[in-house]
């Protein structure tokens, strides 16, 4: 009965337009009041939700992504990629995806990746007679890779909730991210040949070298961040702070594209976004406490296993569908914070691997960032191009189908996710 009250009140508040953080907190408060649980536990639980050193990485990665998008770094990376790949038919489509994959390794944000690549490439795509709606859809779908290839804010949140290693999750995200990019590139090339997109101009070796030199400072960013994490030189939280310092130095001193005014605006914007994320995490802790008190996750786990029996295939299918649907209607971090404590008992009971499940959950929710109706990447692409949402939605559907196929492939073949951590001696 209490489960119906918790979820019923939560969805009712969502439907009437209450912000997600408040909806989570108020539905949890209803449980506390109706059950006679001392309200002194509420502020304690809220504070406990944010009491994790790993969460220090969240605001820093958000700020680093914003600096990347507006500090001249992403434009130079895209320009270098275009010099090397823009000549062949459909080359700019390849550049769109590869640039998204690389910028994802700096920003850790799908929306930031979409905005950065879209702003840098769409003028060229228009000039060279690429279909703008298809190009916008490709960039929006490639933006989903932003939270799969590390660093990734959702992976940090999952690590905190599940008690897993951030470094292991970061390492496990590489191959799935590359698969997602490879699938989109293959489809983009097929479309390019079918529609006879023009070949690009030949860029001289000297120009390629010049663009490489200009982009090299930005290209070093993921090497420094991820290299430092995986070699143990610094923790993911320290890496996030280093990412901010490095991107500020590059954008302000090397590229001279970051003024004090712009930096102030970026810090304020990242602060607001971080505050919203941290508030959701705090209220989600309250929500999770209520669920745990009434043993609702265990009841859901028992119901799923009761329906699926001993079939791991069916259990994962049911969970996968829920994850994809949640991603369609909820913001990625919010959905992850709510669903993780509900599904963890099911995964543990079925003998699943928590690192594997964390990556699968991030992939599924990331796909929702480009899947209507709540598709932030499509809205960002629409803002960059000026195209209506409907023009982008139609061409993006086959791309979403490809990404969903990769999602289920990673779900049912855990070796894809776990291969790299095991190769580097991590116990997963």
JODAFEN-V543089 format. One record per run of one state. SS is the DSSP state (h for helix, s for strand, l for the rest). FROM is the first residue (numbers start at 1). LEN is the number of residues. Records with the same first field share a line. If there is no record, write none. Layout:
BEGIN
SS = FROM-LEN / FROM-LEN
END
This chain:
BEGIN
l = 1-1 / 16-4 / 36-4 / 50-3 / 71-2 / 86-5 / 108-2 / 128-4 / 148-5 / 163-3 / 196-9 / 231-5 / 255-5 / 294-2 / 309-3 / 330-2 / 350-4 / 371-5 / 386-3 / 413-1 / 424-5
h = 2-14 / 20-16 / 40-10 / 53-18 / 73-13 / 91-17 / 110-18 / 132-16 / 153-10 / 166-30 / 205-26 / 236-19 / 260-34 / 296-13 / 312-18 / 332-18 / 354-17 / 376-10 / 389-24 / 414-10
END
